[in-house]
Amino acid sequence: MPRLPAPLHRALANGSLYAALAALGFSFKAIFVKLAYAAGPVDAISLLALRMAMSLPLFAWLVWFSRKQGGSALTPGDGLRVALLGLFGYYLASLFDFYGLQYISAGLERLILFTYPTLVLLIQAVAQRERPTLRTLAAMGLCYLGLGVAFVHDISVTGMGSQVVLGALWVFASAVTYALYYAGTGAMLKRMGSMRLAGLCGTASSLMVLAHYLSVAEVAPLFELPGAVWGNAAMMALFSTVLPIYWVALAIQRLGPTHTAAVGNLGPVLTVLASWAILGEAISLYQVIGLAVVLFAVSRLKPAKKAEAVAPGKQAEV
């Protein structure tokens, strides 16, 4: 077997390459969604059903693989918590996100989703009856200021203000539900690893999505969709859903959660660049300024000690 170049070998050994691959995979989810919408007449729930149907065997494999590494058996209470986390984290958050991507650019979608750490801090402050620090409030204000700059750009470029507002509201709803998922993972991560928890939540949410689809539509129309829709759904399932979760777990083992999360901050940048290169979405000075302000603000957020235990889920994706 040929020896890997020294820089690549070091990146694999210290986990930085796994973290970068995870950020790349997660950032391409919106790209695959937009490409699928452009490839044929597919709605949000049909595309999400394709994604989760293809992800289900891979999530099951994650559960099996992580279970082999050891861990306690699930109690009925654990099963209920996993179901609730799957409901918020992969089902509702993904569905709302897919709805939003019908109306807004991939770059704006990524920026809106990237505000979820501010929502997590608010949820934790309410739950713990603590007042956010001035530093946290200032960082949150900066975050939403940067988001507003990028939002104004999308409205001015598209000329369809009502659709951009509708899409932004859907994606923000996705960020809220994902923040609820994220805030609720702390206790479960103490009982099982991030990979096993992601596999269990992914399996539960896949079943929910498929049940939702079967309650409103027939299976036959899925097989009438163009091959490009299926191809993008398959790439989303593999490259932007399951593999990044696995890569994050490997990165956390080597880098730790803090440094893995720091590499994950590349996600919005990669999405904006990919949306420009692949989708032809414009990148303006306002968008670059908004992106920079959001990234800086999120990097200045200081989680509470209880929140740091949740860090392995930092790069999880809807």
N, C-alpha and C positions, 0 to 999 in steps of 0.2 A: 504494500500500500504506500503511495507516495507521501512524503512528509509535507505537512502543511507549512506555508510560509510563516516565519517567526511572528510577525504582527498578528496574523489571523489566529495562530495557535494561542497567543497570549490573550486575545480578545475572547476566545472560547473558554479558556481556563479561568479568567477573572469574571466572566459573565456579561461583560459589556456588549458583546455581539448578540447574545440572546435578548438583552434588553432592547437593543436597537431594532432587531428583527420584530420583536413584539410591537414596538411603537409603529414600525412600518406596516405591519399587518393590520393593526387596529385603525390606522389612518386611512387605509384603502377601503374600509367598509363602505363609506359614503360614495366612493368612486364606483364601486361595483353596483351599488343601488342605482345611481344615476345612469350608468351604462345599461342596466337592465330595463329601466323605465324607457330609455331611448330605443331599445331593441325591439320592443313589442308592446301590445296593449295589456299590460299587467298592472293590477292594483296592489296596494300596500299589503293587504292580508294574504293575497296569493303569493307574492314574492317572499313574504316572511315565512309562510308555510313551507315553501320550497327550501329556504335557508335552514329552517329548524328540522325539517324532515331529513335533510342530508347531514345535519349536525348531530342528530340523535344517536346514531351508532358511535360517533366519535366521542360524544359526551359519556356514553355508556362505557367506552374503552377507558376514558379518564378515571371513571369511578372504579373500574376493575383494576387498573394499573396502580392507582393510589392506594386502594384497599390492600393490595399485595405488600405494600410498604409498611403495613401495620396500621392500627387504629382501632378504637373501640366501636362496638356495634351501635347502630342508631336506635334510640328510644322513640316511642310514639311522639313525644314532645319534640324531639329532633326532627322527625319527619314533617310535623306541622310547620316548624320554623323554616325548614328547607322549602316547603311548598310556598310559604309567604314570601321568602326571598326570591324564589323563582318567579312568582307573580309580579313583583315589583322590578326586579333587576333585569330579566331577560324577556319577559312577555310584554308587560305594559310599556316599559322603557323602549324596547325595540319597536313595538307597534307605533307608538307616538312618533318616534324618530323617523320611521318609514313614511308616515303620513306627512311629516314636515318636509322631507326631502323631495316631495312632489312639487313644492312651491319655492324653495330657497336653494341657494348655491351650496355646494359641499363645503366650501371654506367657511361660510357663515354658520352652517350647521355644527362644524367642529368647534368653533369658538363658543357657541351657545352651550354645547355639551360640556366644554372645558370649564364652565363656571360651577360645576357641581360641587367642588370642594367648599365653595362659599356656602352652599346650601347645607352641606354636611355639618359645617361648623354651627350654623344656625340651629339645626335640628338637635345637635348635641348640647348646645347652650340651653335650649328649652328643656331638654330631657334632664340635664344636670342642674337646672336652675342657676346657671352662671351667666354673668353679663360678659359679652365679648369685650376684649381689650381694645383700646384705641387703635393699636397697630392693626388688629384684625379688621376693625371697621374701616380704617383707611385703605387697607388692601382690597377689601370688598368693594369700596366705592370706586377705586381705580379700575378694578376688574370690569365693573359694569359701565364705566366711562369708556373704556376701550371697546367693549362690546357695542356700545351705542355708536361709536365712530364707524365701525364696520357695518352696522345695521343701516345707517344712513347711506353708506356707499351702495349697498345692495338695492335700496329703494330708488336711488338716483339712477343707477345703471339700468335696472330692469324696466322702470317706469310703471311697475305694477305693485303699487304700495300695499293694497289690500291683501294681495296674495302673499307678499313677503311677510306682512304682519301675521297672517294666518299660519304660515309655515313656521315662523319664529315661535309663535305660541305653542304649536305642537311640539317643537324640539325642546322648548323650555319645560313643557310638561314632562318630556322624556328625562330631562336633567333632574327634575324634582323627584320622579319615581326612582331614578337610579340612585339619587342621594339617600332616599329612604332605604333602599337595598343596602347601600354601602354602610350607612350608619348602623344597620342591624346585623352586620356580619361579625362584629367583634367577638361576641360570646361563642359563636359557632366556630370561629377560627381557633379558639382555644381547645376545642374538642377534636378538630380535624384540620388537616393541611389545606392551604388555599386551592390546590389542584383538585382534591377530593370534593371540597365544598363547591367549586365551580362546576365540576362534573355533575354533582347531584342537583344543583340549582338549574343547570342547563338541561338536564334530563326532564326535570319537572316542568320547566317552562316550554320545552319542545312539545310535551304532551298537551299542555294548555293551548298552545298555538294551533296544533293540529285539531284539537277538539273545537276550537273557535272556528277554524276554517270549515270543518265538516258540518258545523251547525248552520252555516250561511251559504255554502256553495257545494258543488259536486266535484269529484276528483277528475272526471273526464276533461274539463277545460284546461287543466294543468298540462295535459299531454298535447294540447293543441298550441301551446305557446312556442314561439321560435326557439331554436336551439341556443341562440345567444343569451336568452333569458335564463335558461337552465345552466349555461356555462358560467354566467356571472353569479348565479345563486350558489353554484358549486364552489367557485373560488371564494365567495364570501364565507361559506361554511367552513372551508378548510383553512384558507390563508388569513381570514379576518375574524374568525370565531374561536376555533378549537386550538390550532397551533399557537397563536399568541398567548393563550392561557398557559399552555405547556411551557413556552419560552419564558414567560414571566416567572413561573415557578423555578425554572432552572437559574434564571438571573438572580432571584431573591436568595437562593441557596449560596450563590457565589458573591454577589455584590451587597446583599442586604436590602431591605425594603426602601430605605431612604434614597440610596443611589439609583436603585431601579426606577423609582418614581421620578427622579430627576431626569433620567434618560427619556422617560415617558413624556416629558414636556416637549419633546420634538414632534409629538403627534400632530398638533395643529399646523405647525410649519410644513410638515410633510404633506398634509392634506391640501393645504393651499397650493403648494408647488405641483402636486399631482393633479389637482383640479385644473390648474393652468395648462399643464403639459398634455393631459389626456382629454379633458373635457372642453378645453378652450375657454375656461372661465377667466375673466379679466382680473388682473391684480393691480390695484391702484395704490397711490401713496396713502390714502385714507385707510385702506385695508391693512397695509403693512404697519401703519401707526397703531391701529386698533389691535392687531395681533401682538405687537411688541408690548403694549400696555397691559393686555390680558395676561400674557406670559409672565411679565414682571410682577404683576399683582398676585397671581397664584403662587409664585415662588416666595412671596413675602408672607403668605398665610402661615400662621403658627398653630398647629393642631394641639389640642389638649393631650395630656399624657395618655388618657384612656383612648383617644383617637389613634395614637401611634400604633396600637396593637392591630389596627385594621389595615395598616399600610400594605400588606401583601395584595390587597385588592385594588390598589391605587390605579393600575393600568387596566383593570377589567373594563370590558366594552359591552355596550348594548347592541 
